[in-house]
Amino acid sequence: MNLPRFLSLPVRALSAFGGVHTATSLERDGSISKPALLHLNECPYPPSPRVVEAVSRAVATANRYGDPRPDGLARLITERTGIPPENIVIGNGSDEILGLVSQMALQAGDNAVMPTPSFPRYRLGARAMGAEARLVRNLEDGRNDVLGLLQAIDANTKVVFACTPNNPSGAPLPQAEIRALVQGVPDDVLLVIDEAYYEFDAAQGGLGALPELRGRHGPWLSTRTLSKAYAIAGMRIGYGLAGSAEVADGLVRVKLNFNLSCLAVVAAEAALSDEAYAQGCIAKAVAERERMDILIEEMGYRTLPSRANFVSFDYRASAAPVISHMSAQGVFIREWRDPGYESFIRISMGLPQENDRALAAFARAVQDVDVA
Ligand SMILES: Cc1ncc(COP(=O)(O)O)c(C=O)c1O
């Protein structure tokens, strides 16, 4: 294809994101009534009533720009994490913060070391800057290969990414392996640990990366989100917890000044003030995942050990035909797509009846695909 001259060399190699079904696109389309959206790891429950109320009130002041660095929200995050407000950067989803990391740190000739399969932003962000995305395959159980990540570092490495619990596998890193990363990544390399599913892991006894990261001498960043456990994915709020104001200031250098909607900030403050609601959502997701895990294993498939709000398993044949059969039945789940993992399927935890519907649709799809 002839690409226009105005695209930079690195951007020529990227493809445009598109084609993903969302609640609004499906509603607009109208051909599927009551779709089950189990492909984006969202919370299936609506936001806390406090969020709905606070946002409805705040919309009356939307003629004004919001804060570039909302300190009220940062203080709420400080209360929970102990990270000082000057080390916190709030983003348009944690996706934005992860993208800013590459903008801040990378250029042609540099590399970023990262796990695969994992969240795509690490590699897309690095490549958009003309840097090399150095991919290290996860271990058999789906957790990041910490030794492999450390071995992939060389003199041109500026950033090392890790993800716990990892998406799309769900596997968390044990504390000792987080410690190995914290100690093994050189002091002049930025260590980024993506903890988008931290709250689910924490509800099951996980300690998260902060206790280890606090002992690191070199620069570090942990990213978290309100899209999952706090049920406001559509509001777009995530944040970075940095080990120093230096890292936070670097991110702010490349951040859009008014990256946050004022309504999103209000929504986040209200969501964080209703912890009981979030814990209810988390508990239901974990209970459903445990139930689904057993049912999928009973169907004869090996699930990966997940600590997040989704479960993945190996279908042992190309997943794509089964996935499209299921979407024709109104059930949206996701194949991993990563090279070498074409048989892996991920299901986000929805309402119990949606999860049951997913299994029934899956069974039907497997049968039809086998017969065809
Ligand atoms: C591992 C991981 N990191 C980051 C994100 C980004 O989430 P958000 O931009 O909604 O905060 C996601 C979303 O699915 C994710 O799975």
The ligand as an SDF file (V2000), in Angstrom:
LIG
                    3D

 16 16  0  0  0  0  0  0  0  0999 V2000
   -2.8110   -4.7540   31.5930 C   0  0  0  0  0  0  0  0  0  0  0  0
   -3.5560   -3.5200   31.2510 C   0  0  0  0  0  0  0  0  0  0  0  0
   -2.9460   -2.3470   31.4040 N   0  0  0  0  0  0  0  0  0  0  0  0
   -3.5800   -1.1900   31.1230 C   0  0  0  0  0  0  0  0  0  0  0  0
   -4.8650   -1.1920   30.6560 C   0  0  0  0  0  0  0  0  0  0  0  0
   -5.4780    0.1220   30.2930 C   0  0  0  0  0  0  0  0  0  0  0  0
   -6.6260    0.4170   31.0160 O   0  0  0  0  0  0  0  0  0  0  0  0
   -7.1990    1.8750   31.0970 P   0  0  0  0  0  0  0  0  0  0  0  0
   -6.5770    2.6950   30.0130 O   0  0  0  0  0  0  0  0  0  0  0  0
   -8.6520    1.7220   30.9320 O   0  0  0  0  0  0  0  0  0  0  0  0
   -6.7870    2.3970   32.4470 O   0  0  0  0  0  0  0  0  0  0  0  0
   -5.5470   -2.4010   30.4610 C   0  0  0  0  0  0  0  0  0  0  0  0
   -6.9180   -2.4270   29.9170 C   0  0  0  0  0  0  0  0  0  0  0  0
   -7.4750   -3.4080   29.5240 O   0  0  0  0  0  0  0  0  0  0  0  0
   -4.8680   -3.5960   30.7690 C   0  0  0  0  0  0  0  0  0  0  0  0
   -5.4400   -4.7860   30.5940 O   0  0  0  0  0  0  0  0  0  0  0  0
  1  2  1  0
  2  3  1  0
  2 15  2  0
  3  4  2  0
  4  5  1  0
  5  6  1  0
  5 12  2  0
  6  7  1  0
  7  8  1  0
  8  9  2  0
  8 10  1  0
  8 11  1  0
 12 13  1  0
 12 15  1  0
 13 14  2  0
 15 16  1  0
M  END
$$$$
